Each structure stands twice: as C-alpha cells, then as structure tokens.
C-alpha cells in the first residue's frame, strides 16, 4: 500500500513538472508569435505605405508633383519632421535642392547647392550608399553646420536610375533619433523607386521635347520647302515623285499634280540625266562626290533652261529611301556670264593686238631710227674733225642712245615677246626663268606630262599671269630660289610659280585684293576666270609664296 502511494505521489509530481514545462513553452511560443505578428503588422504597414507612395508617384509625369506627393507619405512612414530632395544637374555636376518639405514643424532651412563629395548629400551622391547621422552635433566635419539649421538626426539615401545616382533623398528629425536598419532599408527602397520613376519621367520629358522639336523642325522645313525660291523635288528608288514645291512648277511649267504623276528627272537632257544618275549612285555607295552639277532641263513648253542641281540622299531611321534634288535656274546668269566673258575676251584680244602693234612699231621704227643715229654718231666720233670737248658730248649721246635701245628692246619684249607667237608658251616661260636668273635668283623651269601648243588666247593669258608673278618675285619677294612648273594632265593645264621669299598676309576673299592695292594679283585672278579656271594663292609671312593656276584645255 505504502509503495503504491509513493508511486502515485511521484507520478503527480512528474505531471505537474510536465505541465509547467509545457506552459513555459507555450508562453515562449506565444511571445514569438506576438513578435512575428507585430513584425508582420509593421511590415504590412510599411508595405501599405510603400504601395501608397508607389501609387502616388506613378500618378504624375511631372518631377515636382512626384516628389511633393511622396513627401507626406515618407514623413508618415519614417516619422520624420521634414523631407529634402536634391537632384543632380548633368551639365554642372551639382546637386540642386528640388524639394524641402516639412510637417507640422517649422521648415528647416537648407543649402541650395552641393558639389559632388561636398557635405553629407555630396558624399552620398559620390558613394551611392545610404548615410545615417544619428547625432549631427557629434558628427564632424559637416555635422555642426547641419545642427545649426536645427537638424539633429537624419537618413540620406541615393536616388538611382539604371544604376546611376541622379540625386539624394533625406528624412530629417529635430530630435535625437536612432533609426533602425529596417527604416534605412525602407527609405532606400522608396529612394530606388522614386529614382526609377524620375529617370522615366526625365526620359519621357526628353522624348516629349525631342518630339516637339521635331514637329517644329518639320513645320519650319515644310514652310521653307513650300516657299523656297529653288525648285525642290523628292523621289523614291522607283523614280516616283513624292513631293515638289511651287518653285518646281515655275521652273518646269508643269502643275504639282502633273509633277506628282512623273519623275521630274525625266525632264533633264540625256547627258544631264546620266550625270545626276552618277551622283545618286555615288551617294548610295557613300563615295565622296560633288553633289552639284549643271544640266539642261526641257520645260513643258519645249524651252531649254540651264539649272544647277544639288542632289542629296533621303534617309529614314538610317535607311536610304530616296533622293532630294534642289534646282536653281541659272539660265540668265550663265548668259550674262557668257556675254561678259565674250566682252572681256574681246577687250583682252584688243589689248594684246595693240601691245603687238606698239611692240612692232618700237622695234621696226623707233629702235631702228635710234640705231641709225647711233651709227652716225659713231662715224663722227671716229673723225679727227671734232674738238675733244665735242667728242665727249657726242660719245655721251651715243651711250644714252644705246641704253635707250636696250630699254626699248626690253619694253618691246615685255609688251609682246615674239617667242610667244613664234615658239609658244613653254619657251616663253623658260625665258621668264632666265630673267630671274639674271636677277641673282636660282630659278628652274619644269614641264610635267605630254606638252603641246595651246590655243593662242590661253597661251597669252597664262603668260601674262606668269609674267606678273615673276615681276612680283623680282620686285617684292626678296627670294633666293624660284620654280616654274607646268603640268599637262586630264584635259587641264596646271601652272605653278613658287618662291622662298618673305611672303605676305592674304585677305580671305579674292575680291578684297583690289581694295588692298594688290592690283597685279587681282588681275591674275580675273585672267584665270576668263579662261574658266581657278587661281590659288598661298602665302604666309616668312614662308614664301605659291601661285597655282588650273585651266581646262
């Protein structure tokens, strides 16, 4: 019996102990459950706050509206007194204050700009990492300035878009506050979402501005296209006309409807069409080519006009879609130029004929008379009939006459060298090089290519240009070396005269040469134009001078 009672008592004790252990375990589990419930509620609250913020900032396409809508929610979820946002200016690379919003407390004054790396905001923008300042009064070197503005604690997180920092977001407290990691993580999540939306908004605004600019540009192009004085038409690769302006009607004589039913290029002459086709082919192959050419156009009434056409490739999204042609009617201009050229040629021909006549008279009459007088004086000086004083006077006269003969011979040669008429341009240029040699200048003459006689008018013009260049070398260049080179190639003649003299400064425009007193050089330009060629002048002080004339033959 006693043993039975003892066993019963031991069993009761074990049960009591068991229940106590179970109770303690239940209490511990309950506490864990309560903590989890509290954490879940807290997370739900934060998640609800995040959803509310995310919902608000996606409702607007304006940066200021996004930040303003989010600020109140951020202050509530972070229990903050103020929210500050700085955005990065891509041009100046500065953080600029965009938002400084407070709750019931007085608004905290804030610095307007920060350099990257300057202050707490600048450091966060530089590192891209969040920063927690629990007590600004004990956080040098920037904490004192922050505390002076009434801020005690703050959390600053970066705003990022596509991994790039575009600003900073700061939650501020006026009292000493210990921010837990969850709060920092929460604000970072908000910052990331705001940054992503701001990036999208900036992209949207940029696209909107670009679209507006494109529309404005298209409108301006349309106005320019319609009102241009030059005829403009566009066609695709099937030679279908896509657009034409009013000036195109005026030049061709066809209506816009008629032009749209044809390829305007069909109105060009056969050679003109081939030239334009060649330019188009080069543009398609991305080869260097002069896009301009002069062609003949046959109007609706059968009249022939000369137009200067400029061709360009039309592309869309990097793909070639057709060609644009801008044409200017130069018929009257070319006729006027042709008349002027003919007039100048006649004047030049008359000048050369007069030079030839004067040179012939000087040589055949004046110089011969002087030679006769000189010989008569020589006979007198060989006689014993003159006194010594008279003899000296006569000898002086004879010497002066001989000098005059030499001067007339030189003058006659300059007016019209007989070598030019008899042997042509090349021997005459060689004589110019010999003249430089006589002046103590080491001169050379070189012929490149297959040489031949040119049209007399071309030879005279080239000689006059070379003659003026040689005179400039003799009178002004102070050169020790000079070179004359003439090249015959590709139906063109290229004449170059170089020296190593003192050179000079040149005006930017050839037409300014005359106003600067450089009449000789201006005359060379005019002669080159009369030949339908170009004259290029290169010179710098101390670097010599090179004159190059290129004319078609």
VEXDREN-2710 file (C-alpha; in Angstrom, 1 decimal):
% VEXDREN-2710
k/r/px/py/pz
1/UNK/0.0/0.0/0.0
2/UNK/2.8/2.4/1.0
3/UNK/4.7/1.6/-2.2
4/UNK/1.5/2.3/-4.2
5/UNK/1.1/5.7/-2.5
6/UNK/4.7/6.6/-3.2
7/UNK/4.3/5.7/-6.9
8/UNK/1.1/7.8/-7.1
9/UNK/2.9/10.9/-5.5
10/UNK/5.8/10.6/-7.8
11/UNK/3.5/10.4/-10.8
12/UNK/1.7/13.6/-9.7
13/UNK/4.9/15.4/-9.3
14/UNK/6.1/14.4/-12.8
15/UNK/2.8/15.5/-14.3
16/UNK/3.0/18.9/-12.6
17/UNK/6.5/19.4/-13.8
18/UNK/5.5/18.4/-17.3
19/UNK/2.6/20.8/-17.4
20/UNK/4.8/23.6/-16.1
21/UNK/7.3/23.0/-18.9
22/UNK/4.5/22.9/-21.4
23/UNK/3.2/26.1/-20.1
24/UNK/6.6/27.8/-20.4
25/UNK/7.0/26.5/-23.9
26/UNK/3.5/27.9/-24.8
27/UNK/4.4/31.2/-23.3
28/UNK/7.7/31.4/-25.3
29/UNK/5.8/30.3/-28.4
30/UNK/3.2/33.0/-27.7
31/UNK/5.8/35.7/-27.3
32/UNK/7.5/34.6/-30.6
33/UNK/4.1/34.6/-32.3
34/UNK/3.3/38.1/-30.9
35/UNK/6.7/39.3/-32.2
36/UNK/6.0/37.8/-35.6
37/UNK/2.5/39.3/-35.6
38/UNK/3.9/42.6/-34.7
39/UNK/6.6/42.3/-37.3
40/UNK/4.1/41.2/-39.8
41/UNK/1.8/44.1/-38.9
42/UNK/4.8/46.5/-39.1
43/UNK/5.8/45.1/-42.5
44/UNK/2.2/45.3/-43.7
45/UNK/2.1/48.9/-42.6
46/UNK/5.3/49.6/-44.3
47/UNK/4.2/47.7/-47.4
48/UNK/1.0/49.6/-47.4
49/UNK/3.0/52.9/-47.0
50/UNK/5.2/51.8/-49.9
51/UNK/2.3/50.9/-52.1
52/UNK/0.7/54.2/-51.3
53/UNK/3.9/56.1/-52.1
54/UNK/4.4/54.0/-55.3
55/UNK/0.8/54.6/-56.3
56/UNK/1.1/58.3/-55.8
57/UNK/4.4/58.8/-57.6
58/UNK/3.2/56.9/-60.6
59/UNK/0.1/59.2/-61.0
60/UNK/2.1/62.1/-62.3
61/UNK/4.5/62.8/-65.2
62/UNK/6.0/65.9/-63.5
63/UNK/9.1/65.6/-61.3
64/UNK/7.9/68.2/-58.9
65/UNK/4.5/66.6/-58.5
66/UNK/6.1/63.2/-57.9
67/UNK/8.3/64.5/-55.1
68/UNK/5.5/66.5/-53.4
69/UNK/3.1/63.6/-53.4
70/UNK/5.7/61.3/-52.0
71/UNK/6.9/63.7/-49.3
72/UNK/3.9/63.4/-46.9
73/UNK/3.9/59.7/-47.1
74/UNK/7.6/59.5/-46.4
75/UNK/7.3/61.7/-43.4
76/UNK/4.5/59.5/-42.0
77/UNK/6.2/56.1/-42.6
78/UNK/9.5/57.4/-41.4
79/UNK/8.0/59.5/-38.6
80/UNK/10.2/62.3/-39.9
81/UNK/9.9/66.1/-39.4
82/UNK/11.0/67.0/-43.0
83/UNK/11.9/65.5/-46.3
84/UNK/14.6/67.0/-48.6
85/UNK/15.4/66.0/-52.1
86/UNK/18.4/67.1/-54.2
87/UNK/18.6/66.3/-57.9
88/UNK/21.8/66.1/-60.0
89/UNK/22.4/68.7/-62.7
90/UNK/24.1/66.8/-65.5
91/UNK/25.6/69.9/-67.0
92/UNK/27.1/71.5/-63.9
93/UNK/27.5/68.2/-62.0
94/UNK/26.0/69.8/-58.9
95/UNK/23.3/68.7/-56.5
96/UNK/20.5/71.3/-56.6
97/UNK/17.7/71.5/-54.0
98/UNK/14.4/70.4/-55.6
99/UNK/12.2/69.8/-52.5
100/UNK/12.4/70.9/-48.9
101/UNK/9.0/70.0/-47.3
102/UNK/8.2/69.9/-43.5
103/UNK/5.2/68.6/-41.5
104/UNK/3.8/70.5/-38.6
105/UNK/7.3/71.7/-37.5
106/UNK/8.8/74.9/-38.9
107/UNK/10.5/74.4/-42.3
108/UNK/14.2/73.7/-41.9
109/UNK/16.4/76.0/-44.0
110/UNK/18.6/74.1/-46.4
111/UNK/21.7/74.9/-48.5
112/UNK/20.6/75.2/-52.2
113/UNK/23.6/73.5/-53.9
114/UNK/26.3/70.9/-53.2
115/UNK/29.2/69.8/-55.2
116/UNK/29.7/66.0/-55.6
117/UNK/31.6/64.9/-52.5
118/UNK/30.6/68.1/-50.5
119/UNK/28.7/67.7/-47.3
120/UNK/26.5/64.6/-46.5
121/UNK/24.4/64.9/-49.6
122/UNK/27.5/65.2/-51.8
123/UNK/29.1/62.1/-50.1
124/UNK/26.0/60.0/-50.7
125/UNK/25.9/61.1/-54.3
126/UNK/29.6/60.3/-54.6
127/UNK/29.5/56.8/-53.0
128/UNK/26.0/55.8/-53.9
129/UNK/25.5/54.4/-50.4
130/UNK/23.0/55.4/-47.7
131/UNK/24.2/57.5/-44.7
132/UNK/22.8/57.7/-41.2
133/UNK/23.6/60.7/-39.0
134/UNK/22.1/59.8/-35.5
135/UNK/23.5/62.9/-33.8
136/UNK/24.6/65.8/-36.0
137/UNK/26.2/67.7/-33.1
138/UNK/28.8/64.9/-32.7
139/UNK/29.4/64.1/-36.3
140/UNK/32.2/66.3/-37.7
141/UNK/33.1/67.9/-40.0
142/UNK/29.7/68.7/-41.5
143/UNK/27.6/67.9/-38.5
144/UNK/27.9/71.3/-36.9
145/UNK/26.6/73.1/-39.9
146/UNK/23.7/70.7/-40.0
147/UNK/22.9/71.1/-36.3
148/UNK/23.0/74.9/-36.7
149/UNK/20.0/74.5/-39.0
150/UNK/18.0/72.7/-36.3
151/UNK/18.6/69.2/-37.6
152/UNK/19.6/66.5/-35.0
153/UNK/19.2/63.2/-36.8
154/UNK/18.8/62.3/-40.5
155/UNK/18.9/59.5/-43.0
156/UNK/20.2/60.2/-46.6
157/UNK/19.8/57.7/-49.4
158/UNK/20.7/57.9/-53.1
159/UNK/18.2/58.2/-55.8
160/UNK/19.2/55.9/-58.6
161/UNK/18.1/55.4/-62.2
162/UNK/19.5/52.5/-64.1
163/UNK/22.3/52.1/-61.5
164/UNK/23.3/55.8/-61.8
165/UNK/22.9/58.3/-59.0
166/UNK/20.6/61.1/-60.0
167/UNK/20.0/62.7/-56.6
168/UNK/19.6/62.2/-52.9
169/UNK/16.6/61.7/-50.5
170/UNK/16.8/62.8/-46.9
171/UNK/14.4/62.2/-43.9
172/UNK/15.1/64.6/-41.1
173/UNK/14.4/64.7/-37.3
174/UNK/14.7/67.7/-35.0
175/UNK/15.2/65.4/-32.0
176/UNK/17.8/62.7/-31.3
177/UNK/16.6/59.6/-33.0
178/UNK/18.0/56.1/-33.6
179/UNK/17.0/54.9/-37.0
180/UNK/16.8/51.1/-37.2
181/UNK/18.1/49.2/-40.2
182/UNK/14.5/48.4/-41.4
183/UNK/13.8/52.2/-41.6
184/UNK/17.0/52.8/-43.6
185/UNK/16.1/49.9/-45.9
186/UNK/12.6/51.2/-46.3
187/UNK/13.8/54.7/-47.2
188/UNK/16.3/53.1/-49.6
189/UNK/13.5/51.2/-51.3
190/UNK/11.5/54.4/-51.6
191/UNK/14.5/56.2/-53.0
192/UNK/15.1/53.5/-55.6
193/UNK/11.5/53.6/-56.7
194/UNK/11.4/57.4/-56.8
195/UNK/14.8/57.4/-58.7
196/UNK/13.5/54.9/-61.3
197/UNK/10.3/56.9/-61.8
198/UNK/12.3/60.2/-62.1
199/UNK/14.5/58.6/-64.7
200/UNK/11.5/57.5/-66.6
201/UNK/10.0/61.0/-66.3
202/UNK/13.2/62.6/-67.5
203/UNK/13.3/60.2/-70.4
204/UNK/9.6/60.9/-71.2
205/UNK/10.2/64.7/-70.9
206/UNK/13.3/64.4/-73.1
207/UNK/11.3/62.4/-75.7
208/UNK/8.5/65.0/-75.5
209/UNK/10.9/67.8/-76.1
210/UNK/12.6/66.0/-78.9
211/UNK/9.2/65.3/-80.5
212/UNK/8.2/68.9/-80.1
213/UNK/11.5/70.0/-81.7
214/UNK/11.0/67.5/-84.5
215/UNK/7.5/68.8/-85.1
216/UNK/8.7/72.4/-85.0
217/UNK/11.6/71.5/-87.3
218/UNK/9.2/69.7/-89.7
219/UNK/6.9/72.7/-89.8
220/UNK/9.8/75.0/-90.5
221/UNK/11.1/72.6/-93.2
222/UNK/7.7/72.5/-94.7
223/UNK/7.5/76.3/-94.8
224/UNK/11.0/76.5/-96.3
225/UNK/10.2/73.7/-98.7
226/UNK/7.0/75.4/-100.0
227/UNK/8.4/78.9/-100.1
228/UNK/11.9/78.2/-101.3
229/UNK/13.0/80.1/-104.4
230/UNK/14.8/77.0/-105.7
231/UNK/12.8/74.2/-107.2
232/UNK/12.8/71.1/-104.9
233/UNK/11.5/67.6/-105.6
234/UNK/11.9/64.3/-103.8
235/UNK/11.6/60.8/-105.4
236/UNK/12.0/57.3/-104.3
237/UNK/14.1/54.5/-105.8
238/UNK/11.3/53.7/-108.2
239/UNK/11.6/57.2/-109.6
240/UNK/8.2/58.1/-108.2
241/UNK/7.9/61.8/-107.3
242/UNK/6.9/62.0/-103.6
243/UNK/6.9/65.8/-103.2
244/UNK/7.5/69.0/-105.2
245/UNK/7.3/72.7/-104.3
246/UNK/5.7/75.7/-106.1
247/UNK/9.1/76.8/-107.5
248/UNK/9.3/73.5/-109.2
249/UNK/6.0/74.4/-111.1
250/UNK/7.6/77.7/-112.2
251/UNK/10.8/76.1/-113.5
252/UNK/9.2/73.2/-115.3
253/UNK/5.9/74.7/-116.4
254/UNK/4.0/71.6/-115.1
255/UNK/1.4/71.7/-112.3
256/UNK/2.0/70.0/-109.0
257/UNK/-0.4/67.3/-110.0
258/UNK/1.4/66.8/-113.2
259/UNK/4.7/66.6/-111.4
260/UNK/3.5/64.0/-109.0
261/UNK/2.5/61.8/-111.9
262/UNK/6.0/61.8/-113.4
263/UNK/9.7/61.6/-112.5
264/UNK/10.9/65.2/-112.7
265/UNK/14.4/63.9/-113.6
266/UNK/12.8/62.8/-116.9
267/UNK/12.7/66.4/-118.0
268/UNK/16.6/66.6/-117.9
269/UNK/18.6/66.2/-121.0
270/UNK/20.2/62.8/-121.7
271/UNK/23.7/63.9/-120.5
272/UNK/22.1/65.7/-117.6
273/UNK/20.2/62.6/-116.5
274/UNK/23.3/60.5/-116.8
275/UNK/25.2/63.0/-114.6
276/UNK/22.5/63.0/-111.9
277/UNK/22.3/59.2/-112.0
278/UNK/26.1/59.0/-111.5
279/UNK/25.9/61.3/-108.4
280/UNK/23.0/59.3/-107.0
281/UNK/25.0/56.1/-107.4
282/UNK/28.0/57.6/-105.6
283/UNK/25.8/58.8/-102.7
284/UNK/24.3/55.3/-102.3
285/UNK/27.8/53.8/-102.2
286/UNK/28.8/56.5/-99.7
287/UNK/31.6/57.7/-102.0
288/UNK/33.0/61.2/-102.0
289/UNK/31.3/63.2/-104.8
290/UNK/30.4/66.8/-105.6
291/UNK/26.6/66.8/-105.3
292/UNK/26.2/69.7/-107.7
293/UNK/26.0/69.7/-111.4
294/UNK/24.7/72.0/-114.2
295/UNK/22.3/70.3/-116.6
296/UNK/19.8/71.2/-119.2
297/UNK/16.0/71.0/-118.5
298/UNK/13.3/70.9/-121.1
299/UNK/10.2/72.7/-119.9
300/UNK/6.5/71.8/-120.7
301/UNK/6.6/74.4/-123.4
302/UNK/9.7/72.9/-125.0
303/UNK/12.1/75.7/-123.9
304/UNK/15.5/74.7/-122.7
305/UNK/16.7/76.1/-119.3
306/UNK/20.1/75.6/-117.6
307/UNK/19.7/74.5/-113.9
308/UNK/22.2/73.9/-111.2
309/UNK/21.1/70.8/-109.4
310/UNK/22.2/69.7/-105.9
311/UNK/21.4/66.1/-105.0
312/UNK/21.2/64.6/-101.5
313/UNK/20.2/61.2/-100.1
314/UNK/17.0/60.9/-98.1
315/UNK/17.2/58.5/-95.2
316/UNK/14.7/57.2/-92.6
317/UNK/16.0/55.5/-89.4
318/UNK/19.3/55.0/-91.0
319/UNK/18.0/53.5/-94.2
320/UNK/18.1/55.3/-97.6
321/UNK/14.7/55.8/-99.0
322/UNK/15.2/58.1/-102.0
323/UNK/16.7/61.4/-103.2
324/UNK/16.1/65.1/-102.9
325/UNK/17.0/67.5/-105.7
326/UNK/17.2/71.3/-105.3
327/UNK/17.5/73.1/-108.6
328/UNK/18.2/76.8/-109.3
329/UNK/17.6/78.3/-112.7
330/UNK/20.9/79.8/-113.8
331/UNK/20.0/80.4/-117.5
332/UNK/20.0/84.2/-117.3
333/UNK/23.1/84.2/-115.1
334/UNK/25.0/81.9/-117.5
335/UNK/24.0/84.0/-120.5
336/UNK/25.1/87.1/-118.7
337/UNK/28.4/85.5/-117.7
338/UNK/28.9/84.3/-121.3
339/UNK/28.3/87.8/-122.6
340/UNK/30.7/89.3/-120.0
341/UNK/33.3/86.7/-120.8
342/UNK/32.9/87.4/-124.5
343/UNK/33.2/91.1/-123.9
344/UNK/36.3/90.7/-121.7
345/UNK/37.9/88.3/-124.2
346/UNK/37.4/90.9/-126.9
347/UNK/38.9/93.6/-124.7
348/UNK/41.8/91.4/-123.9
349/UNK/42.3/90.4/-127.5
350/UNK/42.2/94.1/-128.5
351/UNK/44.8/94.9/-125.7
352/UNK/47.1/92.2/-127.0
353/UNK/46.8/93.3/-130.5
354/UNK/47.6/96.9/-129.5
355/UNK/50.6/95.6/-127.5
356/UNK/51.7/93.7/-130.6
357/UNK/51.3/96.8/-132.8
358/UNK/53.2/99.0/-130.3
359/UNK/56.0/96.5/-129.9
360/UNK/56.3/96.1/-133.6
361/UNK/56.5/99.8/-134.2
362/UNK/59.0/100.3/-131.4
363/UNK/61.1/97.5/-132.9
364/UNK/60.7/98.3/-136.5
365/UNK/60.7/102.1/-136.5
366/UNK/61.8/103.8/-133.2
367/UNK/64.6/101.4/-132.4
368/UNK/65.9/101.3/-135.9
369/UNK/66.0/105.1/-136.1
370/UNK/67.9/105.2/-132.8
371/UNK/70.3/102.6/-134.2
372/UNK/70.9/104.7/-137.3
373/UNK/71.6/107.8/-135.2
374/UNK/73.9/105.8/-133.0
375/UNK/75.9/104.6/-136.0
376/UNK/76.1/108.2/-137.4
377/UNK/77.4/109.4/-134.1
378/UNK/80.0/106.6/-134.2
379/UNK/81.3/107.9/-137.5
380/UNK/81.5/111.4/-136.1
381/UNK/83.5/110.2/-133.1
382/UNK/85.9/108.3/-135.3
383/UNK/86.7/111.6/-137.2
384/UNK/89.5/113.9/-136.2
385/UNK/87.5/116.9/-137.0
386/UNK/85.8/117.3/-133.6
387/UNK/87.3/119.0/-130.7
388/UNK/88.0/117.0/-127.6
389/UNK/85.0/118.5/-125.7
390/UNK/82.6/118.0/-128.5
391/UNK/83.9/114.5/-128.9
392/UNK/83.0/113.7/-125.2
393/UNK/79.5/115.1/-125.7
394/UNK/78.9/113.0/-128.8
395/UNK/80.2/109.9/-127.0
396/UNK/77.8/110.6/-124.1
397/UNK/74.9/110.9/-126.6
398/UNK/75.8/107.6/-128.2
399/UNK/75.9/105.9/-124.9
400/UNK/72.5/107.3/-124.0
401/UNK/71.1/106.1/-127.3
402/UNK/72.5/102.6/-126.8
403/UNK/70.8/102.5/-123.3
404/UNK/67.5/103.7/-124.9
405/UNK/67.8/100.9/-127.5
406/UNK/68.2/98.3/-124.8
407/UNK/65.3/99.7/-122.8
408/UNK/63.1/99.8/-125.9
409/UNK/64.1/96.2/-126.7
410/UNK/63.2/95.1/-123.2
411/UNK/59.9/97.1/-123.3
412/UNK/59.0/95.7/-126.6
413/UNK/59.7/92.2/-125.3
414/UNK/57.5/92.8/-122.3
415/UNK/54.7/94.1/-124.4
416/UNK/54.6/91.1/-126.7
417/UNK/57.5/88.7/-126.8
418/UNK/58.0/87.4/-130.3
419/UNK/58.9/84.0/-128.9
420/UNK/55.3/83.6/-127.7
421/UNK/54.0/84.0/-131.2
422/UNK/56.8/82.0/-132.9
423/UNK/57.5/79.1/-130.5
424/UNK/54.7/79.1/-128.0
425/UNK/54.2/79.3/-124.2
426/UNK/56.9/76.9/-122.9
427/UNK/59.9/78.7/-124.4
428/UNK/58.5/82.0/-123.1
429/UNK/58.1/80.6/-119.6
430/UNK/61.7/79.4/-119.8
431/UNK/62.8/82.9/-120.7
432/UNK/61.0/84.2/-117.6
433/UNK/63.0/81.8/-115.5
434/UNK/66.2/83.1/-117.3
435/UNK/65.1/86.7/-116.3
436/UNK/65.0/85.6/-112.7
437/UNK/68.5/84.1/-113.0
438/UNK/69.8/87.4/-114.3
439/UNK/68.4/89.0/-111.1
440/UNK/70.5/86.6/-109.0
441/UNK/67.6/84.2/-108.1
442/UNK/68.2/80.5/-108.6
443/UNK/65.3/79.7/-110.9
444/UNK/64.2/76.5/-112.6
445/UNK/61.6/75.6/-115.2
446/UNK/60.0/72.1/-115.4
447/UNK/57.4/70.5/-117.7
448/UNK/55.3/67.6/-116.5
449/UNK/53.2/65.4/-118.8
450/UNK/52.8/65.4/-122.6
451/UNK/53.4/69.0/-123.6
452/UNK/51.8/70.7/-126.6
453/UNK/50.7/74.0/-128.0
454/UNK/47.6/75.5/-126.6
455/UNK/45.0/77.9/-128.1
456/UNK/46.8/81.3/-128.6
457/UNK/44.4/83.0/-126.3
458/UNK/45.1/80.6/-123.5
459/UNK/48.9/80.8/-124.0
460/UNK/48.7/84.6/-123.8
461/UNK/46.6/84.6/-120.6
462/UNK/48.9/82.0/-118.9
463/UNK/52.0/84.0/-120.0
464/UNK/50.5/87.3/-118.6
465/UNK/49.8/85.5/-115.2
466/UNK/53.3/84.0/-115.1
467/UNK/54.8/87.4/-116.1
468/UNK/53.0/89.2/-113.3
469/UNK/54.1/86.5/-110.8
470/UNK/57.7/86.8/-111.9
471/UNK/57.7/90.6/-111.6
472/UNK/56.4/90.3/-108.1
473/UNK/59.2/87.9/-107.2
474/UNK/61.7/90.4/-108.7
475/UNK/60.3/93.5/-107.0
476/UNK/59.0/92.4/-103.7
477/UNK/59.7/88.8/-102.7
478/UNK/63.4/89.1/-101.8
479/UNK/63.7/85.4/-102.7
480/UNK/66.8/83.4/-103.4
481/UNK/65.0/80.4/-105.1
482/UNK/62.1/80.2/-107.5
483/UNK/60.5/77.5/-109.5
484/UNK/58.1/77.4/-112.5
485/UNK/56.3/74.1/-113.2
486/UNK/53.7/73.5/-115.9
487/UNK/51.7/70.2/-115.9
488/UNK/49.6/68.8/-118.7
489/UNK/47.0/66.2/-117.4
490/UNK/43.4/65.2/-117.7
491/UNK/42.4/67.9/-120.2
492/UNK/43.8/70.5/-117.8
493/UNK/46.9/72.7/-117.6
494/UNK/48.3/73.5/-114.2
495/UNK/50.9/76.2/-113.8
496/UNK/52.7/76.8/-110.5
497/UNK/55.1/79.6/-109.6
498/UNK/56.8/79.2/-106.2
499/UNK/59.4/81.2/-104.3
500/UNK/61.0/81.1/-100.9
501/UNK/60.7/84.9/-100.3
502/UNK/59.3/86.9/-97.5
503/UNK/55.6/86.1/-98.3
504/UNK/52.7/88.2/-97.2
505/UNK/49.3/88.1/-95.4
506/UNK/46.3/87.5/-97.7
507/UNK/42.7/88.5/-97.4
508/UNK/40.1/85.8/-97.0
509/UNK/38.2/86.8/-100.2
510/UNK/39.9/87.3/-103.6
511/UNK/37.6/90.3/-104.3
512/UNK/39.3/92.2/-101.5
513/UNK/42.7/92.2/-103.3
514/UNK/42.0/95.3/-105.3
515/UNK/40.9/97.3/-102.3
516/UNK/44.1/96.4/-100.6
517/UNK/46.2/97.7/-103.5
518/UNK/47.2/94.2/-104.8
519/UNK/46.1/95.0/-108.4
520/UNK/48.5/92.6/-110.0
521/UNK/47.3/89.6/-108.1
522/UNK/43.7/90.7/-108.7
523/UNK/44.4/90.9/-112.4
524/UNK/45.8/87.3/-112.3
525/UNK/42.5/86.2/-110.7
526/UNK/40.5/87.9/-113.4
527/UNK/42.6/86.3/-116.2
528/UNK/42.2/82.9/-114.7
529/UNK/38.4/83.4/-114.5
530/UNK/38.3/84.4/-118.2
531/UNK/39.9/81.1/-119.0
532/UNK/37.2/79.3/-116.9
533/UNK/39.9/78.2/-114.5
534/UNK/40.9/78.9/-110.9
535/UNK/43.8/80.7/-109.3
536/UNK/45.0/79.7/-105.9
537/UNK/47.4/81.8/-103.9
538/UNK/49.2/80.5/-100.8
539/UNK/51.4/82.8/-98.8
540/UNK/52.5/83.5/-95.2
541/UNK/54.9/86.0/-93.8
542/UNK/58.4/84.4/-94.0
543/UNK/57.2/81.3/-95.7
544/UNK/57.3/82.3/-99.4
545/UNK/54.5/82.3/-101.9
546/UNK/52.9/79.8/-104.3
547/UNK/50.6/80.8/-107.2
548/UNK/48.8/78.0/-108.9
549/UNK/46.6/78.3/-112.0
550/UNK/44.5/75.5/-113.3
551/UNK/42.5/75.8/-116.5
552/UNK/40.7/73.4/-118.8
553/UNK/42.1/72.9/-122.3
END
